[in-house]
Amino acid sequence: MVVQVAAGLIFREGRYLIARRKADTHLGGLWEFPGGKREPGESLEDCLRRELREELGIDVTPPVHFRMVRHDYPEKTVELHFYHCTISRGEAVALDCEEVRWVMPNEMTNYEFPQADRPLIEALQQEGERIADGI
C-alpha cells in the first residue's frame, strides 16, 4: 500500500517552518515539514491546505510542487509530495503537533527528521547555498 502525503515547505525570511510529530503517532517525536495524508478524491494541493489549517491554523499561498520522494518503511510505502508556499493568513500554532519552529536550511541537521525527509533537506540546503552564493 502506498500512502500519499502532501507537505509544505513554508518559507519566511530565509527560514522554513518545521513541526514536531506527537509522541503517540507514527514516527512520533521526529521533526517534519507540516502536512499529512491525502483523503480519497482530494487533490494533493487541497490536502495540504486542509492539513495546514488543522495542524497549524494557517492558510497558505497556492502551493508550488517542488519534489516527490518515495520511501519504503517496513510497515508502508509513502510518497511525499513537497510544495513551496508561504503563509497568507494566520500565524502557525501547534494545534495538532507538539511544537513548531522556524529554521534555516543549514540548521535542519540539528533536528531529527524521518529518513524519508533527508533527500529533501539536502536539496533545500543546496538551494540555500546557491542563493547565498548569488547563483
Beta strands, then each sheet from edge to edge (+ up, - down):
strand 1: 2-12
strand 2: 15-20
strand 3: 31-32
strand 4: 35-37
strand 5: 59-60
strand 6: 64-72
strand 7: 77-85
strand 8: 87-89
strand 9: 99-103
sheet 1: 3+ 2- 1+ 4-
sheet 2: 3+ 2- 1+ 7+ 6-
sheet 3: 3+ 2- 9+
sheet 4: 5+ 8-
end
